[in-house]
Amino acid sequence: LSEQAFQTPTWLVDRDILGKIEPNGEVGRIGAAQSAVVNEVLQDAKMTRLIDAEALAKNPSDVYTLHEMLGDLRHGVWTEIYGKDAPKIDIYRRGLQRAYLAAINNKFNPPAAGAAAAGRGGRGGGGGRGGAAPANNTGEIKAQLRGELKELDAQIALAEKRTTDHDTKVHLDDARQQISHILKPAASAS
């Protein structure tokens, strides 16, 4: 996923072809596709299967755990902040990173029922492939996601000090604000 879905698909961003087909909208289309992948990976039912697989494994070290998956996802989405060089994050990757934070925010601060249904085209929520996690796993999922956000915040803080690119600096500052809001929504509202 990191290589095929999260890296900016430069082959899709051919200005000559796009200008003849449609003069704008490519950033949104690519962002929507990447956002869909992030949301698919972060479905409660999928994370619950990872929790269950680890719990039921005879040798837990042979299992791909929720912790490992979330770490791989974080590294794939936020690749630029882990390098030694000053990070420069392009518009497509910034959109992907916002989508990542939005998906996690929805786990901690779910939208109102009407807004959630509207966001899914009115298909409803509950069961099916991405249904809600059983109550006993919701706490585990949130704990793992909280840990990911805290680790991400620390890494962003380090990257923010290294970058000289204005757009990247603003984006990283905004990401830290979003993380703060996700973890403490009432305190951030003021």
Backbone as numpy.savetxt, mean C-alpha at the origin, in Angstrom:
# Nx Ny Nz CAx CAy CAz Cx Cy Cz
5.55 -9.35 -8.04 4.73 -8.15 -8.04 5.58 -6.90 -8.04
6.67 -6.93 -7.27 7.53 -5.75 -7.21 8.06 -5.38 -8.59
8.45 -6.38 -9.36 9.02 -6.11 -10.68 7.96 -5.82 -11.73
6.85 -6.54 -11.69 5.86 -6.45 -12.77 4.74 -5.44 -12.51
4.35 -5.26 -11.25 3.20 -4.39 -10.97 3.58 -3.07 -10.33
4.67 -3.05 -9.56 4.96 -1.84 -8.79 5.99 -0.93 -9.43
6.84 -1.45 -10.29 7.80 -0.58 -10.97 7.05 0.23 -12.02
7.45 1.46 -12.22 6.80 2.30 -13.21 6.87 1.61 -14.57
5.72 1.33 -15.18 5.72 0.64 -16.47 6.03 1.63 -17.60
7.31 1.95 -17.73 7.72 2.95 -18.71 7.32 2.57 -20.13
7.19 1.29 -20.41 6.79 0.87 -21.74 5.36 1.30 -22.06
4.55 1.56 -21.00 3.19 2.06 -21.22 3.16 3.58 -21.36
4.25 4.22 -21.01 4.29 5.68 -20.99 5.07 6.19 -22.21
4.60 5.85 -23.38 5.20 6.33 -24.63 4.43 7.57 -25.06
5.04 8.72 -24.89 4.37 10.00 -25.14 3.85 10.12 -26.58
4.59 9.61 -27.55 4.16 9.70 -28.94 2.85 8.95 -29.17
2.78 7.74 -28.63 1.56 6.94 -28.81 0.43 7.53 -27.97
0.69 7.85 -26.71 -0.36 8.38 -25.84 -0.94 9.67 -26.38
-0.10 10.52 -26.94 -0.58 11.78 -27.50 -1.55 11.58 -28.66
-1.42 10.50 -29.38 -2.31 10.20 -30.51 -3.60 9.53 -30.05
-3.52 8.79 -28.96 -4.68 8.06 -28.46 -5.51 8.93 -27.53
-4.83 9.48 -26.55 -5.50 10.28 -25.53 -4.47 11.23 -24.92
-4.76 12.50 -24.86 -3.75 13.46 -24.42 -3.45 13.44 -22.93
-4.29 12.87 -22.11 -4.01 12.83 -20.68 -4.68 11.64 -20.03
-4.36 11.43 -18.77 -4.99 10.36 -18.01 -4.11 9.16 -17.73
-2.89 9.11 -18.30 -2.06 7.92 -18.11 -1.63 7.74 -16.66
-1.38 8.83 -15.95 -0.98 8.71 -14.54 -2.10 8.06 -13.74
-3.32 8.49 -13.97 -4.46 7.92 -13.26 -4.72 6.47 -13.60
-4.59 6.12 -14.87 -4.81 4.72 -15.28 -3.79 3.79 -14.66
-2.53 4.19 -14.72 -1.48 3.35 -14.14 -1.67 3.27 -12.63
-1.98 4.40 -12.01 -2.22 4.42 -10.56 -3.37 3.52 -10.15
-4.45 3.53 -10.93 -5.60 2.69 -10.61 -5.24 1.21 -10.71
-4.46 0.85 -11.71 -4.05 -0.55 -11.87 -3.15 -0.98 -10.71
-2.20 -0.13 -10.34 -1.31 -0.47 -9.24 -2.08 -0.52 -7.91
-3.00 0.40 -7.72 -3.82 0.42 -6.51 -4.63 -0.88 -6.39
-5.16 -1.34 -7.50 -5.94 -2.59 -7.48 -5.08 -3.75 -7.01
-3.81 -3.78 -7.43 -2.92 -4.86 -7.02 -2.66 -4.77 -5.51
-2.39 -3.57 -5.00 -2.15 -3.40 -3.57 -3.38 -3.85 -2.77
-4.56 -3.43 -3.21 -5.78 -3.81 -2.50 -6.02 -5.31 -2.55
-5.68 -5.93 -3.66 -5.83 -7.38 -3.79 -4.91 -8.11 -2.80
-3.68 -7.66 -2.70 -2.72 -8.29 -1.79 -3.15 -8.12 -0.34
-3.73 -6.97 -0.02 -4.09 -6.66 1.37 -5.51 -7.08 1.75
-6.11 -7.96 0.98 -7.43 -8.46 1.35 -7.34 -9.23 2.66
-8.31 -8.99 3.54 -8.33 -9.66 4.83 -8.30 -11.18 4.69
-9.05 -11.70 3.75 -9.11 -13.16 3.58 -7.73 -13.72 3.22
-6.98 -13.01 2.40 -5.64 -13.49 2.01 -4.69 -13.43 3.20
-4.77 -12.35 3.96 -3.89 -12.24 5.12 -4.25 -13.29 6.17
-5.53 -13.58 6.30 -5.97 -14.61 7.24 -5.43 -15.97 6.84
-5.39 -16.26 5.54 -4.84 -17.54 5.08 -3.37 -17.67 5.45
-2.63 -16.57 5.38 -1.22 -16.61 5.77 -1.07 -16.87 7.27
-1.92 -16.23 8.06 -1.91 -16.44 9.52 -2.22 -17.90 9.82
-3.26 -18.43 9.18 -3.66 -19.82 9.41 -2.58 -20.80 8.96
-1.97 -20.54 7.82 -0.93 -21.44 7.31 0.24 -21.50 8.28
0.62 -20.35 8.84 1.72 -20.34 9.80 1.34 -21.08 11.08
0.11 -20.87 11.53 -0.33 -21.53 12.77 -0.42 -23.04 12.62
-0.78 -23.50 11.45 -0.98 -24.94 11.23 0.26 -25.67 10.72
1.29 -24.92 10.39 2.49 -25.54 9.80 3.25 -26.37 10.83
3.74 -27.52 10.40 4.58 -28.34 11.27 5.90 -27.65 11.52
6.40 -26.97 10.50 7.65 -26.22 10.63 7.37 -24.80 10.15
7.05 -23.88 11.07 6.69 -22.51 10.67 7.75 -21.80 9.83
9.00 -22.22 9.91 10.04 -21.56 9.11 9.92 -21.89 7.63
9.11 -22.90 7.28 8.90 -23.26 5.89 7.72 -22.53 5.26
7.07 -21.66 6.02 5.85 -21.00 5.57 6.13 -19.53 5.29
5.52 -19.03 4.24 5.57 -17.59 3.94 4.57 -16.92 4.87
5.07 -16.15 5.81 4.22 -15.59 6.85 3.63 -14.24 6.45
2.63 -13.83 7.20 2.04 -12.52 7.00 3.10 -11.44 7.20
3.92 -11.59 8.21 4.99 -10.62 8.47 5.93 -10.50 7.26
6.30 -11.64 6.68 7.19 -11.62 5.51 6.50 -10.98 4.31
5.24 -11.34 4.09 4.51 -10.78 2.96 4.39 -9.27 3.09
4.03 -8.80 4.28 3.89 -7.36 4.46 5.22 -6.64 4.31
6.29 -7.25 4.78 7.62 -6.66 4.59 8.01 -6.61 3.12
7.73 -7.69 2.40 8.03 -7.71 0.96 7.21 -6.66 0.22
5.94 -6.53 0.60 5.08 -5.53 -0.03 5.61 -4.12 0.25
5.95 -3.85 1.49 6.49 -2.53 1.86 7.76 -2.22 1.06
8.66 -3.18 1.00 9.91 -2.96 0.25 9.64 -2.77 -1.24
8.69 -3.51 -1.79 8.37 -3.38 -3.20 7.73 -2.05 -3.55
6.89 -1.55 -2.67 6.20 -0.29 -2.91 7.10 0.91 -2.62
7.94 0.79 -1.61 8.76 1.91 -1.15 10.25 1.70 -1.46
10.58 1.04 -2.53 11.95 0.69 -2.89 12.92 1.86 -2.75
12.52 3.02 -3.22 13.42 4.18 -3.29 13.98 4.59 -1.92
13.24 4.39 -0.86 13.70 4.89 0.45 14.74 3.99 1.08
14.96 2.81 0.52 15.89 1.87 1.12 17.30 1.95 0.53
17.50 2.73 -0.49 18.82 2.86 -1.09 19.71 3.80 -0.27
20.97 3.84 -0.63 21.91 4.73 0.06 21.93 6.11 -0.58
21.53 6.18 -1.84 21.52 7.46 -2.54 20.32 8.30 -2.12
20.37 9.57 -2.48 19.24 10.45 -2.23 18.05 9.97 -3.06
16.93 9.64 -2.42 15.81 9.11 -3.20 15.14 10.18 -4.07
14.71 9.75 -5.24 13.89 10.57 -6.13 12.76 9.65 -6.57
11.55 10.02 -6.20 10.40 9.16 -6.45 9.54 9.81 -7.52
9.30 9.09 -8.62 8.53 9.68 -9.73 7.04 9.69 -9.41
6.27 10.38 -10.23 4.84 10.59 -10.02 4.07 9.27 -9.93
4.47 8.29 -10.72 3.78 7.00 -10.72 4.01 6.27 -9.41
5.24 6.26 -8.96 5.57 5.59 -7.70 4.96 6.33 -6.51
4.90 7.65 -6.56 4.25 8.39 -5.48 2.79 8.00 -5.40
2.14 7.84 -6.54 0.75 7.41 -6.56 0.58 6.02 -5.97
1.48 5.12 -6.32 1.46 3.77 -5.77 1.61 3.81 -4.25
2.53 4.62 -3.78 2.77 4.71 -2.34 1.58 5.31 -1.61
0.90 6.27 -2.24 -0.34 6.81 -1.65 -1.42 5.73 -1.60
-1.50 4.92 -2.66 -2.48 3.84 -2.70 -2.21 2.82 -1.59
-0.95 2.53 -1.35 -0.55 1.62 -0.27 -1.04 2.16 1.08
-0.78 3.44 1.33 -1.21 4.03 2.59 -2.73 4.09 2.69
-3.41 4.37 1.59 -4.87 4.40 1.59 -5.45 3.02 1.89
-4.85 1.99 1.32 -5.34 0.62 1.57 -5.18 0.25 3.04
-4.06 0.61 3.63 -3.86 0.31 5.05 -4.77 1.18 5.90
-4.95 2.43 5.52 -5.86 3.30 6.25 -7.26 2.69 6.30
-7.71 2.09 5.20 -9.03 1.47 5.17 -9.14 0.29 6.14
-8.02 -0.32 6.50 -8.04 -1.40 7.48 -8.24 -0.84 8.90
-7.64 0.31 9.17 -7.73 0.91 10.50 -8.94 1.82 10.64
-9.29 2.52 9.60 -10.35 3.51 9.62 -11.27 3.28 8.42
-12.07 2.21 8.48 -12.88 1.86 7.31 -13.85 3.00 6.96
-14.09 3.18 5.65 -15.05 4.20 5.24 -16.45 3.81 5.70
-17.32 4.80 5.76 -18.71 4.52 6.13 -19.30 3.51 5.14
-20.29 2.76 5.58 -20.86 1.70 4.76 -21.29 2.18 3.37
-21.93 3.33 3.27 -22.37 3.85 1.98 -21.20 4.19 1.09
-20.15 4.80 1.66 -18.98 5.15 0.87 -18.24 3.90 0.41
-18.20 2.89 1.25 -17.52 1.64 0.88 -18.23 0.97 -0.28
-19.56 0.93 -0.23 -20.32 0.30 -1.31 -20.16 1.08 -2.61
-20.14 2.41 -2.51 -19.96 3.23 -3.70 -18.58 2.99 -4.31
-17.57 2.82 -3.47 -16.22 2.57 -3.95 -16.06 1.23 -4.62
-16.97 0.30 -4.33 -16.92 -1.02 -4.97 -17.95 -1.13 -6.08
-18.49 -0.01 -6.49 -19.49 -0.08 -7.55 -20.79 -0.67 -7.04
-21.05 -0.57 -5.73 -22.29 -1.05 -5.15 -22.39 -2.55 -5.03
-21.29 -3.26 -5.17 -21.34 -4.72 -5.14 -21.48 -5.28 -3.74
-21.36 -4.45 -2.73 -21.43 -4.97 -1.37 -20.10 -5.52 -0.92
-20.01 -5.93 0.32 -18.72 -6.34 0.87 -18.71 -7.77 1.31
-18.79 -8.01 2.57 -18.91 -9.31 3.20 -18.09 -10.44 2.63
-18.76 -11.43 2.06 -18.11 -12.68 1.70 -17.29 -12.62 0.45
-17.22 -13.72 -0.23 -16.47 -13.78 -1.48 -14.98 -13.82 -1.26
-14.25 -13.57 -2.31 -12.79 -13.69 -2.29 -12.13 -12.77 -1.29
-12.60 -11.53 -1.16 -11.89 -10.57 -0.32 -12.63 -10.25 0.95
-13.55 -11.09 1.37 -14.41 -10.81 2.51 -13.67 -10.46 3.78
-14.43 -10.06 4.76 -13.86 -9.64 6.04 -13.18 -10.81 6.74
-12.16 -10.48 7.49 -11.44 -11.50 8.24 -12.25 -11.89 9.45
-12.16 -13.14 9.87 -12.80 -13.52 11.12 -12.28 -12.64 12.25
-13.14 -12.38 13.22 -12.81 -11.43 14.30 -11.51 -11.77 15.00
-11.18 -13.06 15.16 -9.97 -13.42 15.87 -8.69 -13.08 15.11
-8.77 -12.86 13.81 -7.58 -12.51 13.03 -7.46 -11.02 12.77
-8.55 -10.28 12.96 -8.51 -8.85 12.71 -7.46 -8.18 13.59
-7.37 -8.56 14.84 -6.38 -7.99 15.74 -4.96 -8.31 15.29
-4.74 -9.51 14.84 -3.40 -9.90 14.36 -3.03 -9.12 13.10
-3.97 -8.98 12.20 -3.72 -8.22 10.97 -3.38 -6.77 11.31
-4.18 -6.16 12.16 -3.93 -4.76 12.53 -2.58 -4.62 13.25
-2.25 -5.55 14.10 -0.96 -5.48 14.81 0.19 -5.53 13.81
0.10 -6.44 12.84 1.16 -6.55 11.83 1.23 -5.28 10.97
0.08 -4.76 10.58 0.05 -3.54 9.78 0.59 -2.34 10.57
0.26 -2.28 11.84 0.77 -1.20 12.71 2.30 -1.26 12.76
2.84 -2.46 12.91 4.29 -2.63 12.91 4.90 -2.20 11.59
4.24 -2.53 10.49 4.73 -2.11 9.17 4.75 -0.59 9.04
3.69 0.05 9.51 3.63 1.51 9.42 4.71 2.17 10.27
4.96 1.63 11.44 6.01 2.21 12.29 7.39 2.03 11.65
7.64 0.88 11.09 8.91 0.64 10.39 9.02 1.56 9.18
7.94 1.67 8.42 7.94 2.54 7.25 8.19 3.99 7.65
7.55 4.46 8.70 7.73 5.83 9.15 9.20 6.10 9.49
9.82 5.17 10.18 11.24 5.34 10.54 12.11 5.39 9.28
11.83 4.54 8.30 12.62 4.52 7.06 12.39 5.78 6.23
11.15 6.26 6.21 10.85 7.49 5.48 11.59 8.66 6.12
11.62 8.70 7.45 12.32 9.79 8.15 13.79 9.83 7.74
14.42 8.67 7.62 15.82 8.62 7.18 15.96 9.07 5.74
15.06 8.60 4.88 15.12 8.95 3.46 14.86 10.44 3.25
13.98 10.98 4.06 13.64 12.41 3.94 14.87 13.29 4.16
15.74 12.87 5.03 16.98 13.62 5.32 17.96 13.54 4.15
17.89 12.45 3.37 18.85 12.25 2.27 18.42 12.89 0.96
17.12 13.08 0.77 16.67 13.54 -0.54 16.89 15.03 -0.74
17.17 15.37 -1.98 17.30 16.78 -2.35 16.21 17.17 -3.34
15.43 16.21 -3.79 14.36 16.45 -4.75 13.13 17.01 -4.04
12.68 18.18 -4.47 11.55 18.85 -3.82 10.29 17.99 -3.79
9.89 17.43 -4.93 8.66 16.64 -5.00 8.74 15.41 -4.10
9.90 14.79 -4.06 10.09 13.62 -3.19 10.01 14.03 -1.73
10.65 15.13 -1.38 10.64 15.60 0.00 9.22 15.90 0.46
8.45 16.60 -0.37 7.06 16.92 -0.03 6.25 15.64 0.11
6.46 14.71 -0.82 5.73 13.43 -0.78 6.06 12.65 0.49
7.32 12.58 0.85 7.71 11.82 2.04 7.15 12.47 3.30
7.17 13.79 3.36 6.58 14.49 4.50 5.08 14.19 4.59
4.41 14.23 3.44 2.98 13.92 3.41 2.72 12.47 3.83
3.56 11.57 3.40 3.40 10.16 3.77 3.51 9.98 5.28
4.44 10.68 5.89 4.59 10.59 7.35 3.35 11.15 8.05
2.77 12.20 7.49 1.54 12.76 8.05 0.40 11.75 7.92
0.33 11.08 6.78 -0.71 10.07 6.57 -0.55 8.92 7.55
0.67 8.49 7.77 0.92 7.40 8.71 0.47 7.82 10.11
0.80 9.02 10.50 0.38 9.54 11.81 -1.14 9.54 11.92
-1.80 9.96 10.87 -3.27 9.98 10.86 -3.85 8.57 10.94
-3.26 7.65 10.24 -3.75 6.26 10.27 -3.64 5.69 11.68
-2.50 5.91 12.31 -2.27 5.33 13.63 -3.01 6.07 14.75
-3.24 7.37 14.56 -3.92 8.17 15.59 -4.88 9.14 14.90
-5.99 8.64 14.36 -6.86 9.50 13.57 -7.47 10.67 14.34
-7.82 10.49 15.58 -8.43 11.58 16.34 -7.41 12.68 16.62
-6.19 12.32 16.93 -5.16 13.31 17.23 -4.77 14.08 15.99
-4.83 13.47 14.81 -4.42 14.12 13.57 -5.49 15.04 13.02
-6.73 14.86 13.45 -7.83 15.64 12.90 -7.78 17.10 13.34
-7.09 17.39 14.42 -7.07 18.76 14.92 -6.07 19.62 14.21
